Amino acid sequence: MLDWYKMEREYEMDRHFHLTYCEDGYDIEASAWKKKNGQGWAVLFADHFHDLGPSDTAEDIVIFHYEKEELDVEEMNKLFAKWVNEVLLPRAKDKSLYQYQEV
C-alpha cells in the first residue's frame, strides 16, 4: 500500500499514469508519478512478492526515473518492459505470481 502522505508531498496527485507489461502470459503494472520538485517522473512498482530493494513508499519502490517533463507513453512502456525483463523476472522466485489470472 502506498504511503499517501509521502506521495502528496513528493508528487502531483492528479498527474500519474499506469504502465503495463502484458507479454508471454504476464500481467504486470507500475505507475508513473509526476514529481513536484524538479523535472520528470518517478516510476513505482508494488513489491508484494519479492525483495527487489529498499522500500521507498511502503511496499512500492521507485524502479527508475524518467527525467523528461512530458510523458512519452510508448517510451515509458518500453523502459518498463526492459526493467521487467532485466530485473523483475530474473530475480523472481515464483514468476507465476506475475502471470495473468482470470477472476
Backbone bond lengths (Angstrom), bond angles and torsions (degrees), N, CA, C in turn:
res aa  C-N    CA-C-N  psi(-1)  N-CA   C-N-CA  omega(-1)  CA-C   N-CA-C  phi
1 M - - - 1.452 - - 1.528 108.75 -
2 L 1.312 116.74 139.16 1.453 121.42 -179.59 1.523 111.93 -70.73
3 D 1.315 115.53 147.55 1.460 122.58 171.96 1.536 105.31 -85.79
4 W 1.337 116.41 93.62 1.469 120.74 -172.86 1.517 112.53 -65.26
5 Y 1.323 119.11 -29.55 1.461 120.94 177.18 1.526 109.57 -62.89
6 K 1.323 116.73 -46.17 1.464 120.88 177.70 1.524 110.64 -65.76
7 M 1.329 116.49 -41.01 1.462 120.19 179.84 1.523 110.89 -59.84
8 E 1.327 117.72 -44.71 1.463 121.46 -179.60 1.519 112.04 -64.34
9 R 1.316 117.84 -32.47 1.470 121.51 178.37 1.520 111.88 -71.95
10 E 1.319 117.18 -37.91 1.459 120.70 -169.67 1.527 115.75 -102.06
11 Y 1.326 117.68 -21.68 1.466 119.98 -173.35 1.523 111.71 -129.92
12 E 1.339 114.83 153.48 1.453 121.12 174.27 1.524 107.10 -77.45
13 M 1.306 116.38 112.12 1.465 120.92 -171.65 1.532 113.46 -64.91
14 D 1.321 117.26 -24.74 1.463 119.85 -179.23 1.532 112.59 -92.84
15 R 1.344 117.07 6.32 1.464 120.32 -179.64 1.525 109.71 -127.70
16 H 1.314 115.48 86.96 1.452 120.06 173.76 1.526 108.84 -144.30
17 F 1.328 114.81 163.22 1.450 121.07 -174.44 1.523 108.59 -144.53
18 H 1.327 117.60 144.38 1.459 121.76 179.31 1.528 109.96 -97.25
19 L 1.314 115.49 130.56 1.457 122.58 177.45 1.525 107.68 -104.55
20 T 1.324 116.96 143.16 1.455 119.88 -178.64 1.519 111.48 -131.83
21 Y 1.302 114.17 148.44 1.463 122.64 172.75 1.519 105.99 -126.27
22 C 1.331 116.38 110.40 1.466 122.00 -177.75 1.525 109.10 -129.37
23 E 1.324 115.75 72.13 1.463 121.82 178.80 1.517 109.00 -131.85
24 D 1.329 116.12 151.97 1.470 122.36 175.25 1.528 113.01 52.30
25 G 1.338 116.75 33.52 1.456 120.69 177.53 1.521 114.56 85.04
26 Y 1.322 117.24 0.65 1.469 120.51 179.61 1.526 110.69 -88.98
27 D 1.313 115.61 150.62 1.467 123.48 176.46 1.526 106.50 -136.71
28 I 1.341 115.69 91.80 1.464 121.65 -172.81 1.522 108.45 -123.39
29 E 1.323 116.33 137.20 1.463 121.13 -176.63 1.526 111.05 -132.39
30 A 1.322 114.34 145.35 1.463 122.65 172.35 1.518 106.47 -135.07
31 S 1.322 116.70 174.66 1.461 119.69 177.43 1.521 110.02 -133.66
32 A 1.327 115.24 141.80 1.463 121.99 177.30 1.519 107.79 -105.50
33 W 1.339 115.89 130.49 1.468 122.08 -177.39 1.514 109.77 -121.57
34 K 1.330 116.66 132.23 1.462 122.96 178.49 1.519 109.27 -71.44
35 K 1.342 116.18 126.48 1.462 121.22 179.48 1.527 110.40 -73.24
36 K 1.328 116.97 142.77 1.461 121.17 176.23 1.521 110.95 -76.89
37 N 1.309 116.95 -46.01 1.462 122.18 -178.27 1.515 109.69 -101.16
38 G 1.302 116.29 114.61 1.449 119.68 -179.84 1.507 112.15 94.91
39 Q 1.310 113.58 175.03 1.454 120.84 -176.54 1.517 110.44 -89.10
40 G 1.279 116.80 148.68 1.439 121.27 168.47 1.510 116.68 105.91
41 W 1.308 113.28 -168.75 1.446 123.76 -171.52 1.524 109.55 -133.86
42 A 1.314 116.78 152.45 1.462 122.52 172.20 1.521 106.78 -113.05
43 V 1.324 116.40 135.33 1.459 121.11 178.73 1.522 107.82 -104.29
44 L 1.338 115.62 121.36 1.459 122.25 -177.17 1.516 110.66 -110.10
45 F 1.344 114.64 145.41 1.455 121.74 179.09 1.520 108.25 -132.26
46 A 1.322 116.89 135.17 1.465 121.63 179.18 1.525 109.12 -79.21
47 D 1.324 116.46 114.08 1.463 123.22 -178.05 1.523 109.31 -92.95
48 H 1.332 116.46 71.09 1.464 120.64 -177.97 1.518 113.11 -81.64
49 F 1.329 117.51 -26.44 1.453 120.50 -168.80 1.523 114.99 -110.39
50 H 1.326 118.25 -26.94 1.451 120.86 -171.50 1.521 111.52 -136.81
51 D 1.293 115.97 154.19 1.464 122.12 177.25 1.525 108.26 -85.93
52 L 1.329 116.42 90.98 1.460 121.50 -176.05 1.517 112.73 -95.31
53 G 1.305 118.49 -10.11 1.456 120.85 -179.01 1.508 110.24 156.27
54 P 1.337 116.14 -176.79 1.464 119.27 -179.42 1.520 111.38 -64.43
55 S 1.299 115.79 148.14 1.455 121.02 -178.23 1.527 109.79 -87.82
56 D 1.309 116.08 119.72 1.461 120.57 -179.18 1.515 112.15 -90.16
57 T 1.309 118.00 -32.02 1.464 121.76 -178.80 1.513 108.22 -140.23
58 A 1.289 115.55 76.05 1.465 122.23 -175.43 1.524 108.01 63.78
59 E 1.330 118.86 -116.18 1.456 120.62 179.96 1.526 113.01 -87.29
60 D 1.304 118.47 -8.97 1.457 120.98 -178.05 1.518 109.85 -92.17
61 I 1.340 116.23 132.46 1.452 121.42 179.75 1.525 109.84 -114.33
62 V 1.318 116.03 148.11 1.456 120.95 173.80 1.526 105.89 -79.56
63 I 1.330 116.45 115.79 1.459 119.41 -177.27 1.530 112.58 -92.79
64 F 1.329 117.14 -27.08 1.463 120.17 171.29 1.521 109.18 -167.49
65 H 1.331 114.34 165.56 1.463 121.70 177.63 1.518 108.64 -112.21
66 Y 1.306 115.19 144.76 1.461 123.36 177.80 1.520 104.89 -117.67
67 E 1.306 117.13 109.07 1.460 121.21 -167.58 1.527 115.58 -89.35
68 K 1.312 118.37 15.24 1.460 120.93 176.73 1.523 108.81 -93.01
69 E 1.313 116.11 148.77 1.457 120.73 -178.72 1.531 111.93 -68.16
70 E 1.327 115.54 -44.86 1.466 119.57 -179.83 1.518 109.75 -101.54
71 L 1.289 115.25 141.95 1.450 122.96 -176.35 1.519 111.00 -79.60
72 D 1.326 117.02 127.26 1.458 123.17 172.33 1.525 105.54 -103.92
73 V 1.329 116.53 101.91 1.463 122.68 -172.14 1.529 111.25 -57.78
74 E 1.312 117.99 -44.57 1.463 121.18 -178.92 1.533 110.94 -62.93
75 E 1.319 116.40 -45.72 1.464 120.52 179.08 1.532 111.21 -63.74
76 M 1.335 116.60 -42.62 1.466 120.46 -179.85 1.526 111.23 -63.16
77 N 1.323 118.27 -42.37 1.459 120.25 178.77 1.530 111.60 -65.80
78 K 1.333 117.91 -34.30 1.468 121.07 175.67 1.528 110.53 -65.72
79 L 1.337 117.18 -42.33 1.463 120.91 178.17 1.526 111.02 -64.80
80 F 1.329 116.43 -39.52 1.456 120.27 177.90 1.529 110.47 -65.52
81 A 1.333 117.75 -44.07 1.464 121.42 178.39 1.526 110.59 -60.37
82 K 1.324 116.50 -40.03 1.460 120.43 177.75 1.531 109.97 -61.93
83 W 1.333 117.87 -44.41 1.465 121.52 178.86 1.532 110.59 -62.65
84 V 1.325 116.93 -43.40 1.467 120.82 179.20 1.527 110.06 -58.18
85 N 1.332 117.02 -46.80 1.465 121.48 -175.83 1.526 114.15 -76.43
86 E 1.331 117.37 -28.17 1.464 120.08 -177.47 1.524 113.77 -97.59
87 V 1.336 117.65 -23.06 1.459 120.24 -175.57 1.523 112.02 -120.55
88 L 1.318 117.10 -60.49 1.462 120.35 -172.24 1.528 113.47 -62.82
89 L 1.319 116.98 -59.73 1.458 119.36 -174.76 1.533 113.25 -65.32
90 P 1.336 120.10 -40.76 1.464 118.23 176.60 1.534 113.86 -62.54
91 R 1.319 118.33 -29.53 1.470 121.68 -178.91 1.527 113.41 -91.76
92 A 1.316 116.80 -11.91 1.465 120.69 -175.81 1.526 110.59 -67.19
93 K 1.306 115.36 128.24 1.468 121.19 176.59 1.525 110.09 -75.01
94 D 1.325 116.75 -31.67 1.466 122.29 179.97 1.525 108.36 -138.59
95 K 1.317 115.96 93.92 1.468 120.99 -177.62 1.523 112.89 -64.52
96 S 1.329 117.15 -22.62 1.461 119.75 -178.10 1.534 111.53 -63.36
97 L 1.317 117.48 -22.07 1.464 120.55 178.41 1.526 111.97 -63.84
98 Y 1.321 116.88 -21.67 1.464 121.39 -178.41 1.529 112.53 -100.56
99 Q 1.316 117.64 0.68 1.448 120.07 -179.37 1.521 110.76 -80.16
100 Y 1.318 114.25 154.22 1.456 121.17 -179.55 1.521 109.89 -59.10
101 Q 1.307 115.62 129.30 1.467 121.80 178.44 1.527 107.77 -120.24
102 E 1.306 116.66 119.57 1.463 119.90 176.99 1.513 109.53 -77.23
103 V 1.332 116.79 131.69 1.464 120.98 -179.54 1.504 112.18 -110.14
